[in-house]
Amino acid sequence: MKNILIAIMSLFVIMQLSLSHAHATNNPRNIYEVKSGDALWKIAATYQTSASDLKRINGLQSDLLFVGQKIRVPVMYEIQPGDTLWLLSQSFNSTISSIKAANKLQSNLLYVGQVIRIPPKKLQMEGQFVLMTREEFKDWIFNHKFSRKVNLIQQHHTYQPNYQSFNGSNHFALLKGMKEYHVNGMKWSDISQQLTTFPDGTVAVGRSFNTPPEGSFGLQNEAAMKRIEDNALAIENLGSFDKGDNQMTAEQRETILTVTALLMIKYGLTPSVDSVTYHHWWDINTGERVLDHGAGHAVKSCPGTGFFGGNSTASAEQNFYPLVLQKMNEIRASLQ
């Protein structure tokens, strides 16, 4: 009986080691797909981390998870011939410094057979706001699941704050200022927009994608506003893009195109006046979509008379939609 127990225990240990190695091999991008019954704290316990760390790693604004959602998790990995800390950091969306810290490594030296813990890098977050590069946002949008259908992307410029307000490092301060104005000044429930792009090419998530934008068309007709925004998602591009004001940076231009293209792919849309709309095309009092017939109506210049050549439907069709479509094709090609 004693020999049988020893044999069973030995088999159990071998199975655990095999499962550990198989997990690393079969999940090379350290991504876990959420299953029915999962909770953030359960996943954190399984991967020996904390719920707060998982939220920072994945840019989660709450503990809410959806079945099929993909989240990055720390993994154990056995060093193979040719592995380096740099290669591992690239393969596992990590950093050399975080891998060394997690394993108390004093140097960059690795040896074959060594088992190390690889934690994914954390995103920049303050409260609900998640600040990302274009590549990080690509990862974020494709890994997330949302509860709301979206078939309309709104393009805006902030006008204020503008380029003069941005010092290169005050992203969160500006986002908090916009939220304070929207909540305390406009009496909305939260910051109006889901996304904000910045002159340095970064993009921030603000309002939850699961909640329609609020007041982003500035409509006086509240019923019309809610109807228009029910299936919409709002992008505020920081700057004043009327002709003669801020000259859009190449980095922000690339981010606007990339973010719009990613949203088109995510929600199964094709760029057109019916899927990517400008604030300028709507009467802010009645909620009527007037497109290029704004004479006699209360319309804003937003997203700017200089936004990708202008704010008319012709400008959008000639100068913006083709570039978004081109970017969509580039992204799809990169995913193959």
C-alpha positions, 0 to 999 in steps of 0.5 A: 500500500505504501508503494502504491501511495508513493507511485500515485504521489509521484505521478501527481507531481509529474502531472503538475510539472507537465501541466505547468510546462504545457501551459507555457507552451500552449499559451505563448502570449500569456492570454487567458480566455474568460469562461462562464463562472469566472471572476477577477479574483478567481483568475488572480488566485489561479495565476498567483497575482492580484485583481488590482494587478490584472486590472492594471495589466489589462486596462480594466476599468472595473471587475466586470468580465464577459465570457470570451474576453481575453486577459493577459496573465503571468505565466511560468516559463522554462528557458529554452536554448536561444532565449534572452530576457529581451526576446522573452519580454517581446514574446510575452508582452513584458519588460526586462526589468519586470521579469528580473524583479519578479525572479530576483535576477541580479543579471541578464544571464539565463540557463536552459531549464531554468523556470521563471515567472513572466509578468505582463507589463502594466498599462498607465492608469489613473482611476478610470482612465487608461492611457495607451500607445497605438499598439497597446490600444490594438491589443486592448480593443481586440481582447475586450468584450462589450455589452453594447452594440455600436454602429456609429463613431463620432469624431470631435475636436476638444477646441479647449483644451488645445495644443497649448494646454498639453505639455507632453505629460499632463494627459491625466490632468487634462482628462480629469479636467474634462470630466470635472467640466462634464460632470459639474458644469454640464451635469452629465454622469461622467466624462462624455467621450469613450476615447481621447487622442493626444498630440503625442499619439497616445490614446486614452479610454475614459467613459466605459464602452458599455455606456453611450456617450452623453451630451457629445452632440451638445443637443438641446433636445435630450430625447433626440440626443439619447436616441442618436447616441444610443448606438454611438461611440465618441472620440475627442481629438485633443486640439482645435482643428479649425483652419488657422488654429492647431496644426495636427501632429503626424503622431496624432494623425496616425493615431486617429486613423489607427483608432478609427480603423480598429473600431471599424474592424471591431464592430464590423463597420465600413467607413461612410457618412453613416458609420463615421460622423462629424459633429458639424453634420448635426443641428445641436438644437433639434438633433436633425442630421443636416450633413452639408446643409447647415445654413439656417441651422445651429451647427458647430465646426467640430471636428474642425474646418481643417480636420483631414482637409475639412468638415464637409461630407466631401472632405470626409469621403475624399480625405478621411474614409479612404485613409481609414480603409487603407489602415484597416487593410494594413491592420488585417494584413498584420493579423494574418 
